[in-house]
Amino acid sequence: MPLGIGRLALLAALALSSPATAGETIHVKIDKMMFDPPKVSAHVGDTIEWANHDFVVHTATARNKDWDVTIPVNGTGRVTLKRAGDVAYFCRFHPIMTGEIAAAP
């Protein structure tokens, strides 16, 4: 049974509009005033998720000012990477806490 032009157009539109594969979630633990691991590799579209196991609030603040995430006690914070490149970050409240993300295309 042949498909009509309308059905072919609908099938083509559905194929083109299918959702893209979601990026990976990379987990970073905050414990004892440190990001663990301190350096991660990721790709554009991946999400970095920080889980705060300390007794104080922290931030993950990009040195290039791309993002500033507040991470509550016993909570999480996340950012989805929008461009490639190396990004150094730190905690605004505790600047000795540092990390780095290497984001590939």
Secondary structure by P-SEA (a helix, b strand, c coil): ccccaaaaaaaaaaaaaccccbbbbbbbbbccccccccbbbbcccbbbbbbbcccbbbbbccccccbbbbbcccbbbbbbbcccccccccccccccccccccccc
